[in-house]
Amino acid sequence: MTQPKFSPQISVPVTYMRGGTSKGTFFKLSDLPERCQVAGKARDNFLLRVIGSPDPYGKQIDGLGNGSSSTSKTVILSEAKQADHDVNYLFGQVNIAKPMIDWAGNCGNLTAAVGACAINMGIVDAAKVATSSETGICEVRIWQENIGKTIIAHVPVYKDENGQVQVQETGDFELDGVTFPAAEVKIEFIDPVDSSSDMFPTNNLVDDFDVSGCGLNKDSVKATFISAGIPTIFMKAEDLGFSGTELQGDINSNSELLAKLENIRARGGVAMGLFKDESEAQASQHIPKIAWVAPAASYTASSGSEVAASDIDLVVRAMSMGQLHHAMMGTAAVAIAAAATTQGTLVNEAAGGGSLSEVRFGHPSGTLLVGGKTEQVDGRWQAKKVSMSRSARRIMMGEVFVPANAF
C-alpha cells in the first residue's frame, strides 16, 4: 500500500498586531528559518503561506490574512543597522490573489506598531526602555529599510506592579476606522523626501495629466504628483466624476470603474518616472497610490457617524491595492500632509489654499489630523517633517505553522 506523501509543519514565533487601521504579522528576523532571513524566493514563499496567498477566492482562509489590503501585510524587525536608531523595520505588502510581495514601500499604519513590538521583542535597548518610565514615553527611532528613512515613534509606557516597564496599549485615544479606543502613539516621519530629489518628481506643483484612453470623458486632468511617504497621484474628485465623499461600496463593487482607476494609476506611475511603461506599473500595485480630493463636505461615514463640513478642511479618498481604502493609508496621509502644507498643490487648494501647518481631512471612516513642514531647498521642495497620531495593540503572540515544503 502506497503511503500518502505529506510534509510536516514547522512553527515560527510571531506577533499579530493592529497598527493604525491595518493589521499584520510581525516577525523577529532571527526567529525566521535561516534561509528566510535574507531576501529571496524562500522568504517570500514562507510569508505568502503565512498570510494565505495566493488565494483565487480572495479570502486568505488558509492563512492569517483577512482578504483585504489592510490586513494582508507582514513585518520583519531586527537590530538597527544604522547608527542612532533602535530598530530596523522591513515591510511587505502581500498580494491577495497573486504569488507576490511588494517590498517597494512602507506601511504608515503598521509603523505605529513597530516601536511597541520592538520593545516587547527585546530589540530596543533595555536601559533606554527602563529610563523611559520617568517621562511615560519611550522614543523609538526606527530605520525604515524599504525607503531608507527615519521615523520616530513616541510609545507610551508604564511600570507594572513588579516595577517592570511595559508598553501601554489601552487608553482613550479614538482613531476613526478602529472600533475600540487605545493608547495614542505619536509618529514623526523625518525628512520623508530624499534631499537629492524633488518632492514633486515632475518639478511642478500641478501638471496637465494625459489620461487619454483611460476611460474618462476627457483627455487631460489636473494632477499633483508627489513622492512623500509614498508616491501618490492627487486629482480633483470632480474630474473623475466623484464627489469626494464616496464609501467603499460606491467604488469597490464596480469592476469597470476599478479598471479605469487602475489604468490612470499605471499611467501616473510612468509620468512620475517610477516605471518604463504601464505594463510594468500594473505589476506593482503598491506604488504609486491614486487619490482624489475635494473641498470640505458633509457626509455619513462608514460607521454611520456624521462628518460635518465645518469640522474638516477637505475630503480625500485613496485607492490601495486596487480597492478604495476603508480609511486612509498611513503613508498616503504623509503625502496628504506634505501636499496640503505646500501652497499651490491640488490638496492645498482643496483645503482652502494659503499657508497651512496642519489639516484635518475626511476619509471613508471619519477624519484624521495631520501636520507637516515643507520648504524649498536649492530650488527643490522638501518635506522636513510630517506628524500624525495613531494607536497600536497586540492581538496575539504565539507560533504560526507553515508546511515545511512551502518554502
C-alpha positions as CSV (number, residue, x, y, z in Angstrom):
1,M,0.0,0.0,0.0
2,T,1.4,3.4,-1.1
3,Q,1.9,5.8,1.8
4,P,0.4,9.2,1.1
5,K,3.0,11.9,0.7
6,F,2.9,14.8,3.1
7,S,5.2,17.5,4.6
8,P,5.3,18.2,8.4
9,Q,4.6,21.7,9.6
10,I,7.2,23.9,11.2
11,S,6.4,26.6,13.8
12,V,7.8,30.1,14.0
13,P,7.3,32.8,16.7
14,V,5.0,35.6,15.6
15,T,3.2,38.6,16.9
16,Y,-0.1,39.6,15.3
17,M,-0.7,43.3,15.8
18,R,-3.0,46.1,14.8
19,G,-1.2,49.3,13.8
20,G,-3.4,52.3,12.9
21,T,-6.2,50.9,10.7
22,S,-4.1,47.9,9.5
23,K,-3.2,44.5,10.9
24,G,-0.2,42.3,10.2
25,T,2.2,39.6,11.2
26,F,5.4,40.8,13.0
27,F,8.5,38.6,13.0
28,K,11.8,39.0,14.6
29,L,14.4,38.4,11.9
30,S,16.4,35.9,14.0
31,D,13.3,33.8,14.6
32,L,12.8,33.1,10.9
33,P,14.1,29.9,9.3
34,E,17.7,30.5,8.3
35,R,17.0,30.5,4.6
36,C,14.2,33.1,5.1
37,Q,16.5,35.6,6.9
38,V,17.7,37.0,3.6
39,A,15.7,38.4,0.7
40,G,14.7,35.9,-1.9
41,K,12.2,33.2,-3.0
42,A,12.3,31.2,0.2
43,R,11.5,34.3,2.4
44,D,8.7,35.4,0.1
45,N,7.2,31.9,-0.2
46,F,7.2,31.5,3.6
47,L,5.5,34.8,4.2
48,L,2.9,34.2,1.4
49,R,2.0,30.9,3.1
50,V,1.7,32.6,6.5
51,I,-0.7,35.1,5.1
52,G,-2.6,32.6,2.9
53,S,-1.7,33.9,-0.6
54,P,-2.1,33.5,-3.4
55,D,-5.8,32.9,-2.9
56,P,-8.1,32.9,-6.0
57,Y,-11.1,33.1,-3.7
58,G,-9.8,36.3,-2.3
59,K,-10.4,35.4,1.4
60,Q,-7.0,34.0,2.6
61,I,-8.9,31.4,4.6
62,D,-5.8,29.2,4.9
63,G,-3.6,31.9,6.5
64,L,-3.5,34.9,8.8
65,G,-4.7,37.4,6.1
66,N,-8.3,38.6,6.1
67,G,-8.8,39.2,2.4
68,S,-8.2,43.0,2.3
69,S,-5.2,45.1,1.6
70,S,-5.3,46.5,5.1
71,T,-4.7,43.1,6.6
72,S,-2.5,41.3,4.0
73,K,0.7,42.7,5.5
74,T,3.9,41.4,7.1
75,V,6.7,43.0,9.0
76,I,10.3,41.8,9.9
77,L,12.1,43.6,12.7
78,S,15.8,43.3,13.6
79,E,18.5,45.2,15.4
80,A,19.2,48.6,13.9
81,K,21.8,48.7,11.1
82,Q,22.0,52.5,11.2
83,A,23.7,54.5,14.0
84,D,21.4,56.3,16.4
85,H,18.5,54.0,15.7
86,D,16.7,51.4,17.8
87,V,15.2,49.0,15.3
88,N,15.3,48.1,11.7
89,Y,11.8,47.8,10.1
90,L,11.1,46.0,6.9
91,F,7.6,45.9,5.4
92,G,6.0,43.6,2.9
93,Q,2.6,44.2,1.2
94,V,1.3,40.7,0.4
95,N,-0.8,40.4,-2.8
96,I,-4.0,38.5,-2.1
97,A,-4.6,36.8,-5.4
98,K,-1.0,36.6,-6.8
99,P,2.2,35.0,-5.5
100,M,3.8,38.4,-5.0
101,I,5.1,40.5,-2.1
102,D,5.8,44.2,-2.8
103,W,8.8,45.4,-0.8
104,A,8.9,48.8,-2.6
105,G,7.3,51.0,0.1
106,N,6.3,51.5,3.7
107,C,3.1,50.9,5.6
108,G,2.4,54.1,7.6
109,N,-0.3,52.4,9.7
110,L,1.8,49.4,10.8
111,T,4.6,51.9,11.6
112,A,2.5,52.8,14.7
113,A,3.0,49.2,16.0
114,V,6.7,48.9,15.2
115,G,8.0,50.8,18.3
116,A,5.8,48.8,20.7
117,C,6.6,45.5,19.1
118,A,10.3,46.2,19.1
119,I,10.2,46.9,22.8
120,N,8.2,43.8,23.5
121,M,10.6,41.7,21.4
122,G,13.6,43.0,23.4
123,I,15.1,44.7,20.4
124,V,15.1,48.2,21.9
125,D,17.9,48.7,24.4
126,A,16.7,47.6,27.8
127,A,18.4,50.6,29.6
128,K,16.6,53.0,27.3
129,V,13.2,51.4,28.0
130,A,13.9,51.4,31.8
131,T,14.6,55.1,31.9
132,S,11.7,56.0,29.7
133,S,9.3,55.3,32.6
134,E,10.3,58.7,34.1
135,T,8.5,60.5,31.3
136,G,6.0,57.8,30.4
137,I,7.1,57.9,26.7
138,C,9.8,55.7,25.1
139,E,11.1,57.5,21.9
140,V,11.8,54.7,19.5
141,R,13.9,55.7,16.5
142,I,13.0,53.4,13.6
143,W,15.0,52.9,10.4
144,Q,12.5,52.1,7.7
145,E,14.5,49.8,5.5
146,N,12.2,49.8,2.4
147,I,12.5,53.6,1.9
148,G,15.7,54.3,3.8
149,K,14.1,56.8,6.2
150,T,14.0,57.7,9.9
151,I,10.7,57.5,11.7
152,I,10.2,58.3,15.4
153,A,7.5,56.6,17.4
154,H,6.6,58.1,20.8
155,V,5.4,54.9,22.6
156,P,3.6,55.3,25.9
157,V,5.0,53.1,28.7
158,Y,4.3,52.4,32.4
159,K,5.7,50.5,35.4
160,D,3.7,47.4,36.3
161,E,3.2,46.1,39.8
162,N,6.6,44.3,39.7
163,G,8.4,47.5,38.7
164,Q,8.9,46.4,35.1
165,V,8.4,48.9,32.3
166,Q,5.7,47.8,29.9
167,V,4.2,49.2,26.8
168,Q,0.8,50.9,27.4
169,E,-1.6,49.6,24.8
170,T,-5.0,50.5,26.1
171,G,-6.3,54.1,26.6
172,D,-8.9,56.6,25.5
173,F,-7.5,57.7,22.1
174,E,-10.0,57.2,19.4
175,L,-8.9,56.6,15.8
176,D,-11.6,56.7,13.1
177,G,-11.6,53.3,11.3
178,V,-10.8,51.5,14.5
179,T,-13.7,50.3,16.7
180,F,-12.1,50.5,20.2
181,P,-10.1,53.2,21.8
182,A,-6.4,52.6,22.7
183,A,-3.3,54.4,23.8
184,E,-2.1,57.2,21.5
185,V,1.2,56.7,19.6
186,K,2.6,59.9,18.0
187,I,4.5,59.3,14.9
188,E,7.1,61.6,13.2
189,F,8.3,61.0,9.7
190,I,11.7,62.7,9.4
191,D,12.8,64.1,6.0
192,P,10.3,61.8,4.2
193,V,11.8,63.0,0.8
194,D,15.3,62.4,-0.3
195,S,17.4,65.5,-0.1
196,S,18.8,64.8,-3.5
197,S,15.4,64.6,-5.2
198,D,12.4,66.8,-5.6
199,M,9.2,66.0,-3.6
200,F,7.4,66.7,-6.9
201,P,9.0,64.4,-9.5
202,T,7.8,66.4,-12.5
203,N,9.1,69.6,-10.9
204,N,5.6,71.0,-11.0
205,L,3.0,71.5,-8.2
206,V,0.2,70.8,-10.7
207,D,0.5,69.1,-14.0
208,D,-1.7,68.6,-17.0
209,F,-2.0,64.8,-16.8
210,D,-2.7,63.0,-20.0
211,V,-5.4,60.4,-19.3
212,S,-6.5,59.8,-22.9
213,G,-7.6,56.2,-23.4
214,C,-8.1,55.6,-19.7
215,G,-11.9,55.7,-19.8
216,L,-12.6,59.3,-18.7
217,N,-14.7,61.7,-20.8
218,K,-11.7,63.9,-21.1
219,D,-8.1,63.5,-22.3
220,S,-6.4,65.6,-19.7
221,V,-6.9,66.4,-16.0
222,K,-5.0,68.4,-13.4
223,A,-2.8,66.3,-11.1
224,T,-0.3,66.8,-8.3
225,F,2.4,64.1,-8.4
226,I,4.2,63.8,-5.1
227,S,6.8,61.5,-3.5
228,A,6.5,61.9,0.2
229,G,5.6,58.9,2.4
230,I,4.7,57.0,-0.7
231,P,4.4,58.1,-4.4
232,T,0.9,59.5,-4.8
233,I,-1.2,60.9,-7.6
234,F,-3.7,63.5,-6.4
235,M,-6.6,64.6,-8.7
236,K,-9.7,66.6,-8.3
237,A,-12.7,64.4,-7.4
238,E,-14.9,66.2,-9.9
239,D,-12.5,65.4,-12.8
240,L,-13.1,61.7,-12.1
241,G,-16.8,62.1,-11.8
242,F,-16.7,61.8,-8.0
243,S,-17.8,64.0,-5.1
244,G,-15.0,63.1,-2.7
245,T,-17.4,61.6,-0.2
246,E,-17.5,58.1,-1.6
247,L,-17.5,55.0,0.6
248,Q,-16.1,51.5,-0.3
249,G,-19.5,50.3,-1.6
250,D,-19.6,53.1,-4.1
251,I,-16.3,52.1,-5.7
252,N,-15.2,48.5,-5.0
253,S,-18.2,46.7,-6.5
254,N,-17.8,48.4,-9.8
255,S,-15.3,46.4,-11.9
256,E,-15.4,48.9,-14.8
257,L,-14.7,51.8,-12.5
258,L,-11.8,49.9,-10.8
259,A,-10.3,49.1,-14.2
260,K,-10.5,52.8,-15.1
261,L,-8.8,53.9,-11.9
262,E,-6.1,51.2,-12.4
263,N,-5.4,52.5,-15.9
264,I,-5.0,56.0,-14.6
265,R,-2.8,54.8,-11.7
266,A,-0.5,53.0,-14.1
267,R,-0.3,56.0,-16.5
268,G,0.6,58.2,-13.5
269,G,3.4,55.8,-12.4
270,V,5.0,56.3,-15.8
271,A,4.5,60.1,-15.6
272,M,6.3,60.1,-12.2
273,G,9.2,58.2,-13.6
274,L,8.6,55.1,-11.4
275,F,8.2,52.8,-14.4
276,K,9.2,52.5,-18.0
277,D,5.7,51.6,-19.2
278,E,2.2,51.0,-18.0
279,S,2.5,47.2,-18.0
280,E,5.4,47.5,-15.6
281,A,3.4,49.8,-13.4
282,Q,0.5,47.4,-13.3
283,A,2.8,44.7,-11.9
284,S,3.4,46.8,-8.8
285,Q,0.0,47.6,-7.2
286,H,1.6,49.1,-4.1
287,I,3.0,52.2,-5.8
288,P,2.0,54.7,-6.8
289,K,-1.2,55.4,-4.9
290,I,-4.1,57.2,-6.6
291,A,-6.3,59.7,-4.6
292,W,-8.9,62.3,-5.2
293,V,-9.6,65.5,-3.2
294,A,-12.5,68.0,-2.9
295,P,-13.3,70.9,-0.6
296,A,-14.9,70.1,2.8
297,A,-18.3,68.5,2.5
298,S,-20.7,66.8,5.0
299,Y,-21.2,63.1,4.6
300,T,-22.1,59.9,6.6
301,A,-19.0,57.8,7.4
302,S,-19.0,54.0,7.0
303,S,-19.7,53.7,10.8
304,G,-22.9,55.7,10.4
305,S,-21.5,58.7,12.2
306,E,-21.9,62.1,10.6
307,V,-18.9,64.1,9.4
308,A,-19.7,67.8,9.2
309,A,-18.0,70.0,6.6
310,S,-17.3,72.6,9.4
311,D,-15.2,70.0,11.2
312,I,-12.8,69.3,8.3
313,D,-10.6,71.2,5.8
314,L,-11.1,68.8,2.9
315,V,-12.2,65.3,1.9
316,V,-9.8,62.7,0.5
317,R,-10.3,59.2,-0.9
318,A,-7.5,56.9,-1.8
319,M,-7.1,53.5,-3.6
320,S,-5.0,50.7,-2.0
321,M,-4.1,47.6,-4.0
322,G,-6.9,48.1,-6.4
323,Q,-9.6,48.9,-3.8
324,L,-10.9,52.1,-2.1
325,H,-9.3,52.1,1.3
326,H,-11.7,51.9,4.2
327,A,-10.0,54.8,6.0
328,M,-6.6,56.2,4.9
329,M,-3.2,54.5,4.4
330,G,-0.7,56.0,6.8
331,T,1.9,56.6,4.0
332,A,-0.8,58.4,1.9
333,A,-1.6,60.5,5.0
334,V,2.1,61.6,4.9
335,A,1.6,62.6,1.2
336,I,-1.6,64.5,2.1
337,A,0.2,66.4,4.9
338,A,3.1,67.3,2.7
339,A,0.9,68.3,-0.2
340,A,-1.6,70.2,1.9
341,T,1.2,72.3,3.6
342,T,2.7,73.2,0.2
343,Q,1.0,76.2,-1.3
344,G,-0.3,75.7,-4.9
345,T,-0.9,71.9,-4.9
346,L,-4.4,70.5,-5.6
347,V,-4.5,69.3,-2.0
348,N,-3.6,72.7,-0.6
349,E,-6.3,74.3,-2.8
350,A,-8.9,71.8,-1.8
351,A,-8.1,72.7,1.9
352,G,-8.7,76.4,1.2
353,G,-5.2,77.4,0.0
354,G,-2.7,79.6,1.7
355,S,0.0,78.8,4.3
356,L,-1.1,75.7,6.3
357,S,0.8,73.8,9.0
358,E,-1.9,71.1,9.6
359,V,-5.1,69.9,8.1
360,R,-8.0,67.7,9.2
361,F,-9.3,65.7,6.3
362,G,-12.4,63.5,5.9
363,H,-12.0,59.9,4.8
364,P,-14.5,57.0,4.5
365,S,-14.3,56.1,8.2
366,G,-14.1,59.6,9.7
367,T,-11.4,62.2,10.0
368,L,-7.7,62.5,10.6
369,L,-5.5,65.4,11.7
370,V,-2.0,65.6,10.1
371,G,0.7,68.2,10.3
372,G,3.7,69.0,8.1
373,K,6.5,71.4,7.3
374,T,7.7,71.8,3.8
375,E,10.3,74.2,2.3
376,Q,12.3,74.8,-0.9
377,V,16.0,73.8,-0.7
378,D,18.2,74.8,-3.6
379,G,15.1,75.1,-5.8
380,R,13.6,71.8,-4.7
381,W,10.7,71.2,-2.5
382,Q,11.4,69.2,0.6
383,A,9.2,67.9,3.4
384,K,11.2,68.3,6.6
385,K,8.8,66.5,8.9
386,V,5.3,65.1,8.9
387,S,3.4,64.0,12.0
388,M,0.2,62.2,13.0
389,S,-1.2,60.2,15.8
390,R,-2.2,56.5,15.6
391,S,-2.6,53.7,18.0
392,A,-1.5,50.1,18.1
393,R,-2.3,46.9,20.1
394,R,-1.1,43.4,20.3
395,I,-3.8,40.9,19.4
396,M,-1.9,37.7,19.6
397,M,1.6,36.3,20.4
398,G,2.5,32.7,19.7
399,E,3.6,30.5,16.8
400,V,2.4,30.3,13.3
401,F,2.5,26.9,11.5
402,V,3.7,26.6,7.9
403,P,4.1,23.4,5.8
404,A,7.9,22.8,5.6
405,N,7.7,22.2,1.8
406,A,6.0,25.6,1.2
407,F,9.3,27.5,1.0
